[in-house]
Amino acid sequence: MPTLVHEFDWPDRVVVGTVGRPGERTFYLQARTGTRTTSVAMEKQQSAVLAETIDEMLDELATQDGLTVPAEVPPELLDEDPLDQPVEEDFRTGAIHLGWDPRTAQVLIEAFSLDDDADPDEGDEPSEMLRVRIPVGAARAFVRRTMAVVQAGRPTCPRCGEPIDPEGHDCAVPDDAQPGAA
C-alpha cells in the first residue's frame, strides 16, 4: 500500500508542543496550513534531537556564501501558543529525516509512522509520513520553542540526574556516595 503523505510547503505554523502534565506528557509535532492540521506523536528525546540537529544544520548553513541564516530568532516568528485544538494523533513517529532544499532555501522535516507490522528489510513502506518545509527564520523559531518545551518538564535530581516526580523521588545515589560525604 502506498504511503499516505501529509505535506506542508510554507505552512502557517509548525511547532512541537505537549499534552498532559510533566512526567505524563505526550509530545506532538504539529503542522497547519489554513484549517488543515496534522499532529504526530513523538518521544521527548526525538523532539530534543530534532531541535538540536536543526540548530546545527542552520549554524552550518550560515557559513555558506550567498545564504542568509539568522543567528537569533526573528521576534515576529516566535510562537508560544498552545497546540491547535483538538489534538488528534495522526500517527506515532518512528524515524525522522532532515534535509535542505536549496531550490527554496528551506529545511525539510520528514517524520515517518512507527508501524509495528512494517518490515523495512522486506521493503515495507511506512503507512504515513509528515513532510514539512520551513524557511530558515521559522526553523530558528522552531528550534527555540522545541528546546523550551523539552526543558519545561519535571525537574532533575541534582544527585542522580533522574527526573523528580510530583509524588517524590527515590534517588538511586546513596547519601554516602555524594561528594564531601564522610
C-alpha positions in Angstrom: 0.0 0.0 0.0 1.4 3.5 -0.8 2.4 5.8 2.0 -0.1 8.5 2.9 1.9 11.7 2.8 0.8 14.8 4.9 2.7 17.5 3.1 3.1 21.1 4.2 5.0 23.6 2.0 5.3 27.0 3.6 3.0 26.1 6.5 1.2 28.7 8.5 2.5 27.0 11.7 4.9 24.1 12.6 5.6 23.5 16.3 6.4 20.9 18.9 4.0 21.0 21.9 2.7 18.7 24.6 -0.5 17.4 26.1 -0.5 16.3 29.7 1.3 17.2 32.9 5.1 16.8 33.4 6.0 13.2 33.7 3.0 12.2 31.7 3.3 14.5 28.7 2.8 13.4 25.1 4.9 15.3 22.6 3.5 16.3 19.2 4.9 17.7 16.1 2.1 19.7 14.6 1.8 21.4 11.2 -1.0 23.6 10.0 -2.0 25.3 6.8 -5.3 27.1 6.8 -7.8 24.7 8.5 -5.8 21.6 7.7 -3.7 20.3 10.7 -1.6 17.2 11.2 -0.4 16.1 14.6 2.1 13.3 15.0 3.2 11.9 18.4 6.9 11.9 19.2 9.1 10.9 22.1 10.6 13.7 24.2 14.1 12.6 23.1 13.1 12.7 19.4 11.9 16.2 19.9 15.2 17.2 21.6 17.3 15.6 18.9 15.2 17.1 16.2 15.7 20.6 17.6 19.5 20.1 18.2 20.1 18.7 14.7 18.1 21.6 13.0 20.1 24.1 15.1 23.4 22.5 14.0 22.2 22.4 10.4 21.3 26.1 10.5 24.7 27.0 12.0 26.4 25.1 9.2 24.3 26.8 6.5 25.1 30.2 8.0 28.7 29.7 7.0 27.8 29.3 3.3 28.2 32.3 0.9 25.0 33.6 -0.6 22.7 32.3 2.2 21.4 34.4 5.0 20.5 32.5 8.1 19.5 34.4 11.2 21.7 33.7 14.3 18.8 34.7 16.5 15.1 34.1 16.3 13.2 36.9 14.5 10.8 38.2 17.2 7.8 38.1 14.7 8.3 34.4 14.3 8.2 33.5 18.0 5.2 31.1 18.7 4.4 30.4 22.3 0.8 29.5 21.8 -0.5 26.0 22.8 -1.1 23.3 20.2 -4.1 23.8 17.9 -7.1 22.0 19.5 -8.3 19.4 19.3 -5.1 17.5 19.1 -5.9 14.3 17.2 -2.9 12.0 16.7 -2.5 11.1 13.1 0.3 8.6 13.8 3.2 7.9 16.2 6.6 8.9 14.8 9.3 6.3 14.2 12.2 7.5 12.0 12.8 11.2 11.3 14.8 12.5 8.3 16.1 16.1 7.9 17.2 17.7 4.7 17.9 21.0 3.0 16.0 22.1 -0.1 18.4 24.5 -1.9 15.7 25.4 -4.5 13.5 27.1 -1.9 16.1 27.6 0.9 14.0 25.6 3.3 14.6 23.0 6.0 12.9 19.7 5.2 11.5 17.6 8.1 10.1 14.1 7.3 8.5 12.1 10.1 7.6 8.5 9.3 5.0 6.5 11.1 6.0 3.8 13.5 4.3 0.7 12.0 4.6 -2.4 14.2 3.9 -4.7 11.2 6.1 -2.9 8.7 9.4 -4.7 7.9 12.0 -2.4 6.2 14.1 -5.4 5.4 11.2 -6.7 3.3 10.9 -3.3 1.6 7.8 -2.3 3.5 7.0 1.4 3.4 5.5 3.2 6.4 1.8 3.7 6.2 2.0 7.5 6.8 4.5 10.3 6.8 4.6 14.1 7.6 6.7 16.2 5.2 7.2 19.9 6.2 9.3 22.5 4.5 10.1 25.7 6.5 12.3 28.7 5.8 15.4 29.3 7.9 13.9 32.0 10.2 10.9 29.8 11.0 13.3 26.9 11.6 15.2 29.0 14.2 11.9 29.8 15.9 11.0 26.1 15.8 14.3 25.1 17.5 13.9 27.7 20.3 10.3 26.7 21.1 11.1 23.0 20.9 14.1 23.3 23.3 11.9 25.3 25.7 9.1 22.7 25.6 11.6 19.8 26.2 13.2 21.7 29.2 9.8 22.5 30.7 9.3 19.0 32.1 10.0 17.6 35.5 13.0 19.0 37.5 16.0 16.7 37.7 17.6 15.4 40.8 20.9 17.1 41.5 22.4 13.8 42.8 21.4 11.2 40.2 20.1 13.3 37.3 16.9 11.4 37.1 13.5 13.3 36.8 11.7 14.1 40.1 8.0 13.1 40.0 5.4 15.3 41.8 4.9 12.4 44.2 8.6 12.3 45.2 11.8 10.6 44.1 13.7 7.6 45.2 17.3 8.7 44.4 19.5 5.9 43.1 22.6 7.5 44.6 23.1 6.7 48.3 23.8 9.7 50.6 27.3 8.4 51.4 28.2 8.4 47.7 27.8 12.2 47.5 30.9 14.3 47.1 32.1 15.5 50.5 30.3 12.7 52.4 32.4 11.0 55.1 
